[in-house]
């Protein structure tokens, strides 16, 4: 074998070896950072006003950035379980296939950052607040009292996930976290349906995921 052929063979061998052992780098997920659209804002407002404002008779603070899907606990259940979308429980609203597709859509966009500052526009009983104003997990009654004082006596605060829509776009599912004090609050997942006659959204079904023994009854309308 000539020197030239030997050199080419060695170069190819080194190249193949490096390809064989090189780590495969997966592309980082591309999460969206966007403003909530008109349909999303209407869904968030329907949940805030018809359920929480009506039940408490007071303003409600809404965190103006969608809920983070991360979980910092040592034993963290899968997101599907935490957000109540591990099964098509709302099949009566959208059909089994539609509910499954809506759950998958919510899961797909769970890490998106949705800006819902506009939720308070024209709605006196809704107060949009930044994440830095959320009471810390160890807040006591006095700290919650200060939060209410600086937010027009708000009964508590809501955090919303992004929204998963069925393929028809006429049904939707969203995770909601309600906090109203040290031992007051709950997490629910809600299915909604668009009224074809009025082109407005209404709550069709709800499922309670967890409760912090809320002191104020909350009902859906």
N, C-alpha and C positions, 0 to 999 in steps of 0.2 A: 504493500500500500504506500502510495506517495505521501510525502509530507503534507501536501495540500489537502488530499482526501482525508488524511488522519485528523487534520485541524478541523475540517467541516464536521466530521463524525463526532469529535469531542464537543464542539459547540452545540450540535443538535442534542446530544445526550444530556448536557448541562441544562439546556432549555427545557427538555421534556421533564427532567427531574424537578426543576423549579415549578413547572406547571402542576406536577403531581402533588407537590407538598404545599403549594400556596393556599392560604386560607380563602374560603369563599366569603366575600363581604356582602351581606344583604343590604339592599338600599333602605335608608331610613324611611319610615312611614311619612307620607305627606299629609299633614293635618291642615284643615282649613281654618283660617282666621277671617271671619266675615260678619257682616251685619245681618241680623235676623230679618227675614223677608216678611211681607204683609201677612201671609197665612200663619207663620210662626208667631208673630206678635199677637195676632188675634187669639190663637190658642193659649198663649201665656196669659193674656188678659182675661179670657173666659175663666180659666182656672183660678186666677187671683181674685177676681171680683165676685163671681157667682158662688164660690166656695168659701173663701176666707174673709173677704170684706163683708159679705152678707152675714156670715155666721158671727163675726166678732163685732160688727158695727163700727169698726175703726180702720184707719189707714193700714196698709200692709207694705212693708219694705220688700223689694225684690232685688236680689243681687244681679247686677247688670252684666255679668259674664256667666256663661253657661257652666254648669257643674263639672268639675274635674273628675275624670273617671278613675284616677289613681287611687290606690288603697295602701296605706302605710302600716297596717296591722301585721303582726307576725303570721297569723293564719288568716289569710284573706280569701273569702269565697270568690269564685269566678264572677266576673262582671254581670253575666247573664242572670245569676242568682241574686246578686246585690240589687240589680235594677228591675227584677221581676219580669225578665223577658226570656226565661229559659223554656217556656212553653207558650203555645198560642192560646192562652187563657181567655183572650177576648175574641174568640172565633165567632161568637154570636153577633159581634159588631161588624167584622170584616170578612167572615168566612175563615176557615182554617188556613187556606193558602195565603190569603191577604194578611191575616194576623202574623203568620210565620214570616212573611216578607217584610212586614212592618218592624217586627222584632229585629230581623237581620239588618234592616236599614238603620235602626237606632244604634245597633252594635257597631256597624261600619263607621258611623259618625260620632261615636261616643267620645273620642278624644279631640273633636273639633272645638274651637273656641268661638262661640257665638256671642256677639255683642247685642244685648237687648236693652241698651240705654233708652231707646225710643218707647219702651213699654209705658212710661209714665206720661208721654205726650198726650195732653187733653184728658187725662184721667186723674182727678184730684186725690183719689183714695189709694193711688199707687205711688210709691216712692222708690226710685231707682238708686241703689247705693253701690259704691265700689267694694271690692272684696276686702280692702283694708278696714272697712267698718264692721265686718262680721264679728260679733262677740266671740272671744276665745272659748275653747271647749270647757275650761274650768271657771267660766264666769258665774258669779253668784247673783242673788236677787238684786243686790244694789247695782251691780254692773249692768244687768239687764234693764234696770230702771233708768240708768243714764242713757243707754242706747235708745230707749223709748222717748226719753225727754228730748234728745237731739234729733229725733226723727218723727216729730209731730204726733207723739203718742202712739206710734205703730204697735199693733198687737203682737207682731213678730216678723220674721223674715222668711222668704221663700227662696229656694234655689232650684233651678230647672236644669234638666239635661237637654242636650239637643233633642230634636223630634224625629221619630221614625215614621215615615209615611208608607201606606200601602201602595201597591202599583197603580191603583186608580187615582191616588191623591185625595180621595174623599174620606179616608180614615187615617188616624194617627195615634201614636202611642208615645208617652213622655213620662219620665221619672221625676218625682217631686219630693223635695225635702223641706219640711216645715219645722222651724225652731221658734219657740216662744218663751223660753226660760230654762233654768238649770235642769228641770225635770219635766219639761213640757215640749212636746213635738212628736213628729212621726215622719215616716217615709211611705209614699204610696206610688203606684204606677197607674196611670190613667189612660183610658182609651177614649177617643173622641171621634165624632162623625160630622161631616159637613152636611148641613141642611140644603138640599138641592133647591128648595123653593126660595129660601131667603139668602142663600150663599153664605150663611154664618155657621160657626162651629158650636157644637154642644157636647157636653160630657155624656158619654154613653155607658161607661162602666169604670169601676175603680177597684183596685186591690190593695189592701193594707199590707205592707212589707214588715214594718217595725214600728213600735210606739214607745215614746218616752213618757207615757202617762199624761197626755195633754190635759190641762185644766179647763180648756174651753172646748165644748163640743163643736165639731165641724161637720157640715153636711153638704152634699152635692145637690145642685139644682139643675 
